[in-house]
Amino acid sequence: MFSLRNYTISISLLVALMLQIMPMPIVADPFRPDWVLLVLAYWTLALPQRVNVGVAFINGLLLDLLLGTALGIHSFALSLVIFILAANYQRLRNYSVWQQAFMVGLLTSLYHLVIFWLQHLLTDIYFMFNYLWPVLTTMLFWPWCFLILRKVRRQLKVN
């Protein structure tokens, strides 16, 4: 029998993948938040026994396929960030939403720097500070993402 409760995490990650590849105006595209990282971060903090490094790795592979990057770049970066979150989830849960937003911003900057470093090893791209604009928007979207996903988790009794 189909139960929405059993598929809530998968559906939210699917929506995050769709938001990650959704077309945006050229002016706004450099500021696109890292939706997959936001959703994975929430579920890792809320339910670390269900969403962990393996889920991050699979979603990173899907993100690599959707974005057309070299296979494994986003997988490695997402797995690294989610590993750090999963290792410290008990401490991070006790922070306020704004403190969590700051920590998510730090982890997002690590994510982008790891992606840049791996792409720099594979191609001849050079660092530009425009690569870090998503860090700011991801930090700003964390409180809303946190509140929306927490409400969904509580209403559907996902555990």
N, C-alpha and C positions, 0 to 999 in steps of 0.2 A: 504494500500500500504506500502511496506517495504521501510523504509528510514534509511540509515545508521546513519544519524544524531540523530535519536531517540534512537538508541541502542548503541551509542558510549561508554557511561559510563559503561553499562552492559558488553559490549565486553571487555573493558579494565580491568574490575574487573575479568572477566572470565580468561583472559590471565594471570593476576597476580596470581590467584588461581592455574593455571596450572604451572606457574614458581615456585610457592611455593612448589609443590610436585614433580617437575621434578627431576629425579635421577641425582646425581652429584657424582664425585669421592669422596672417603672417606676423602681424604686430604682437599678438598675444601668445603665439606658439613658444617663444623662448621662456615664457613664464609658466608653462604647463606644470602643475604639481605632479609629483610622483604618486599616482593613485594606487598603484599596486603596492608600493612600499607603505603607504598610509594604511591600507586595509590589512596587509600582513602584520604591520606593527600593532594595530589594534588587537587582532585576533591572537597574536603571540602574547601580548600582555594579559588579555582576558582569559584565554584558554591555551596555555602553553603545552598541555598534553595532547592537544589536537592539531595545533598549527605550530610547526617547528621548522628546522632547517630543510628537511625533505620537501615540505610543501613550498618553501621559498625557492628551492632549487628547481622544482617542476615549473613554478610560475615564471621563474627567470628564463627557463628554456622556451616557454611559450612567448614571453616578451621578446626574446631574441628572434624567434621566428616571425613574430608580427612586425617588429621594427626593422628586420633585415640586417641586424648586426651579426658579427661573428658568433657562432654558437658557443655559449658558455660564459660570455662576458657578463650579462645581466645575472645569470645563474650564480656565478661566483660572488658578485657584489651583493646581491640580495641575501645569499646564504651567510655571508660574513656579517652583515648588519643584523639579520635575524638571530644569528648565533649570539651576538653581543646582547641583543634584547632578551633572548631566552635565558641567558646566563644571569641577567640582572633584573628579571621581571618582578621579583618580590620587592626590591628596593624602588623600582620605577613606579609600581602601583601606588605607593604611598605619596608620591609627588602630586602637587596640584596639576590641573590640566595645563596651565601656562608653563610650569616647570617641565612637564612632559613635552610640551611643544618645543621648548628649547632643546631638550635631549633628542627629540626627533629631528630637529634641525641639524644638530651635530652629526647624528647618524646619517642623515641625508647628504651632508657635505662629504662624509666618508664614502658613501655610496657613489657619488658623482666623481670623486677623485679616483676611486678604484676603477671606475669605468673609463675615465680619461687615461689613466695609466695603462690599462690593458689595451685600449685602442691605440695609444701612442706606441706601444710595443709592436702592434700588428700593422699599423699604417704610419703615415707621416703627418699626423695632425699636431697642432700646437695649442697650448693652453690659452684660453681667453676667459676673462671673468664672466662672460655671458653664460658659460656653462653652469655657473652657480646660482643663477636667478631662480631655478626651481626650488632651491633650498629655502628661500624666503617664502615662496608661495606655499610650499609644503608645510612649513611651520605655521603659516596663517590658517591653513585649512585643517590642521590637526584638531583644534577644539570642536569644530563642527562635525568632522568625521567621527571623532570619539563619541560625541553626544548622540549622533544618529545611530551608529552601530551599537552603542550600549542600549539604546531604547529598543532597537530591533532584537537584540539578544535577550533582553528582559521580557519583552512581550511574547516572543516565541519560545521562551524558556530553553534557550540553547545552552547545553552544558557538555 
